[in-house]
Amino acid sequence: DKKSEDYTEQEIHKLRKLRMKATLNPDAVSFFRGSLLFAQGNYEEAIRELDKAKKAQTHNLPSLYLKMGYAYLGLKKWFDAACYFMQVLELDPANPDAHLGLCKTHLKEHREDKALDEAMAALSLIYHNPQAHFLCGLALYLCGQITDAVKAIETAISQNPIFPNAHRYLAGIYYKEFQDGEKAAKHRNLAREAQQRIKDFKAGKIDLNQNAGSISDWVIEINTGNKPKLDAPMEDTIIIVSGLPRSGTSMMMQMLAAAGISVMTDGVREADESNPKGYYEYEKAKQVGSDNSWIPDAKSKFVKIVAQLLPKLPSGQPYRIIFMQRPLSEVIPSQDKLLERLGKKG
């Protein structure tokens, strides 16, 4: 209802923002169209559309290149796929999916040792990664490390029981390498049930997350021979923040305390240059194994315990552990600096 010359500064600003929101972003449209074609298995068309989206902002390029890498994997063009995965890692060195993509290309090219390196690199970034554990198991098996391969694939299944390929591969290993027909048969059955669950889920017949129970129970029964135990209530559980020294345990305790969560600390070890916001340690927890009198007071609380002391925790008490991970290439120099400040040799 106004002429443009009558707009206030506020209205001009608002109109400019609305115009920006209404502007078509062709790069984003190409990316979404390419993603849809990829999901449909039309990899050649997907690559053509994704290639149009390369003008996207730099922070979007890793997702774009990752999708193109997997599209080339679908076309069995291993070299092209590897090139895009490496470009992702140049932009985002901590991208586990790019490492997994390289792992798959190396497996296809029969470079099992390099595939194993890439699978381990992905796991160092995200440990709860069933696909990475499975690919790690494949690489280990092809490298002749049968026992470690079984452990890796079993870890994948423990993290994701509805994993048909992992069950099938494990069945094959048990039958071929260990002549264990019983376990092989059980995993073949699990593979069929898992595959059916996925089909039912895609058809909208079930909620996959709410109906995974029987498969999970079977996996536990196979691996342990025991019935699964229910988690203990939180009020009876001790929550432990652990890891190697200088791996971020103090930082995690600081975060928990800042969130208003009850943490066990006595302040005996004061803040210093190495940890300006404090260590949040509890002296008695350092004597676990020899003095466990503090254990009952720690229920439903968070306490910091260095990784080396975890095996000394008394049995019969439920624990949950937040385990901090940090590259050793950062942990060791940090520890060296701390020891230097304290005048100690390490």
N, C-alpha and C positions, 0 to 999 in steps of 0.2 A: 504493500500500500504506500510505500515511500519511494521517492526518487533517490537515485544513488547519491546525489550530492547532499541529501539530507541525512545520510547514515551517520550514526555516532561512531567514535573510534571502537567502542566495544562491539557494536553490530558489524562493523567491517571485519574485525578480528574473528568473530563467530562465523561470518559468512565464508571467510577464507578457510577456516577449519572444516566447515561442511563441504566445501568444494573439494578439498583434499580427500575427504572420506569418500566422496562420490566418484572420484576419478578411477577409471579402470586401470588395474595393474596387469599388463599383458604377461609379464614374467611370472607372476604368481599364478595366473590362469594356466599358462603352459606347464608350470610345475605340477599343479593339481591334475591337469589332464594327463600328463605323463605318468603321475603316480597311479591314476585310475587304470590306465592302459597296462602299467606294470602289474597291478593286482590281477588283471584279467589274463596275464600271460602273454600279452602282445608286446614283446620286448623291442622289436624293431621300431614300431610306431612310438613306443614309450621313449626310446632314445631320441627320436626326431623331435618330439615335443620337449623333452628335458633339455635338449641342446639349445632350444630357443630361449630357455629360462636362465641362461648363463649370465645375463646382465643383472641378475638379482644381487642384492647387497651381500657383502663379503660374509657376514655372519650366517647367511642362508646357504652359502656354497657347499659346506660340508654335507648337508642333507641332500643337496642336488647331486653332488659327485658320488655319494654313497649309493643313491638310487641308480645312477648310471652304471656304477660298478657291478651291482647285482643284476642289472638288466643284461650286461655283457656276459655275466656268468650264466644267465639263462640261455644265451645264444652260444655258449661254449667257446667264447672268445676270451681265453684265459689271460693273454697278454694285455688286451685292452682293459679287462676288468681290473687287473693288478695295477695298471697305471692310474686308474681313477681312485682306487683304495689308497695308493701312496699319496695322491694329491690331497685326499681327506686328512691323512696324518700330517702332512705339511701344514695344513691350516689348523688342525685340531689333534695334537699329538696324543691326547688322552681319550681317543675315540675307540671303544672296544669293538664296535661293529666293523670298523675298517680293518682291525687286526683279524677278526673272524673271516672277513671277506678274503684277505690275503691267505689265511689258513686254507680256505676252500680252494683257491687257485693253486696253491702249492700241492695240495692233495691230488688235484686233477692232473698236475704235471709230474706226479710221482717224486716230489721233493719232500719226503716225509719229515726230515729233520727240520727244515724251514717251517713246515706246517706246524710242527710241535712248538717251535719258538713263538709263532704268532698266536697259537691257542693259549700258551702260558702268558703272553703279554696281555691278552684280553682278560684272563683270569686275575692278573695282578691289578687290573683296574676295577673289575667287578667280579667278586668271587661267586655271588649267587647268580650264576649264569649257566643254566643247564645245557644250552647249545655249545658253549665253550668247553665244558667238561666232556661232552660227547665227542666233539671234534678232537679234543686232546686225547681221548681214549682211542679214537681211530688212528691218530698219528702214532701213539705209543705202540699199538698193536702192529702196525706196519713196520715199526722200528724193531720189532721183536721183543718188546717189553710187555709180555702177556699179563703178568700179575698186576702191574701198574695200570694197564689198559682196563682191566676189569674194575679196579678201584675207581678209576675216572668215570667210567660209564655208570657204575652204581651210584656215584655221587650225582651224576646228571639225573638219574631216575629218582633219587631221594629228594632232589629239588623240584622235579617235575615228573610225578608218577605217570601222567598221561603223555607218554613219549614213545609212540610205536616203534620208530626206527631204533631207539636205544635198546628197547626190549628185544627186537629182532636180532640186532647185532650181538647182544649179550647171549642170546640163545645159541647163536652160531658158535661163539667162542666156547661156551660150556660144552657144546656137543663135540666140536672139532678138537679143542685143545685139552679138555679135561675128561672127555668121555662121560660127562654127567648128563645122562638123558633126562633125569627127573627135573633138574633145574632148567635145562633147555626147554622142556615141554611147558613148564610153568611160565617161562618168559614168552614163549610163543603165544600162549593163551592170553597173557597180559597185553601183548602187542595187539591181538585181535580185539580184546575188550576196549583198549585205549582208542584204537581206530574207530570202533563203533561209537564210542563216546563223542569223538570229534565230529563224526557224521551227524549224530543226533543233535549236537550243539549247533552245527551249521544249519540244520533244518529247523532250528528253533524249538526242539522238543525238550531240551534240558538246559539248566544253568550249569555249565561245566564246573564252576567253582564249588557249587553246593552238592555236586554229585560225584566228587572224586574220592569219596571215603573208601569204597570197597577196594579200589585199586591201591590206594595208599596202605590200607590194612594188609593187602596181599604182599606188597613190597616189604613191609616191616616183618611179616611172618617169614618170608623167604630169607631175608638177611639175618634175622635174629632168632627166629623160632619162637619168639615170645609175643604175647598179646600187647598191642600198643597201650601205653600208659597215658592217662589224661594229664594235661599240664597242671602243675600245682597252682593254687591261687596266689595272686601277687603279694598278698599280705604275709605269706609264708616264704616268699622267694627273696634271695639276695641278688641284687643286680650289680654285676662287676664290670667296671671299665678297665680293660686290660690291653696289653700290647708291649712291644719292646720299648725300652727307655728312649725318649725323644721321638716317639711315634705319634704324639698328639693326645695322650691320655689326660694330661693336665688341662688342655684346651677343652676336651669333651666334658670334664668335670666342671669347668668354668661355665660352659654353656648350660649344663643341667642346673647348676646353682642359680644362674641368671634367670632361668625359667621358673624358679621357685620350687624346684624339686628337692626333696630331702637327701642330702649327701653326707656321708660320714667323713669328717675331717677334724683334726685336733689343733691344726695350726702350728705344730711343733717345727715343721720345716717352713721357714718364712720365705716370702717372695724375694727374688734376687734378679740380677741382670738376665739370667737364663730363662726365668719365668716371672716376668714383672707382675702378672696377675695372680701369682700363687701356684703352689703345687697340689693343693687339696688332697694331701696324704693323711693317712691314719696309721700312726706308728705301730699299733698292735697288729694291724693287717700284714705288716712286714714279717711278723713272727708266726705266720700261719703254718701249721704243722707241729710246732712246738708249744704254742699257746693259742688255743682256739676258744678261749673264754669269751671273746667279744662277738662270736658268731650269732648268738641269740639276739643281741642288740642290733644286728645289721639287717634283720628281716624287713622287707619292703623299702630298703634304702639302697642308695648307690655308694659303692666303695671302690677305690682304685687299688688294683693289685697288679704288679708287674707280671708279664707273661711267664717268666721262669718259675713263679710260685704257684701257678694254677694247679699243677699236679699234686700239690700238697694240701689242697682243700679237702676237708673231711667229707666222706661219702654220707649219704642219707639226708643231706640238706639240698633242696632244690636251688639251682642257680640259673641266672640268665647272664650272658656275657656280651658286652659291646666290645668287639676286638678291633682296635685301631690298626690300620695298615698305612705304611709310608715307605717309599722306596729306600732301600738300604743305602743308596748313593747319597741320600739326604740325611738318613739317621746317623750314619757313622761320623760325618763331619760335625754334625750338631752335638753328638756325644763328645767328640774330641774337644770342641770348644768349651763345653761345660766342664770337663775334667781339667782343662787348662786353667779355667777361672778358679777352680777349687784347688789348684796346685797338686793334682793327682795324675798318675800315669795310668793309661788304659791299654 
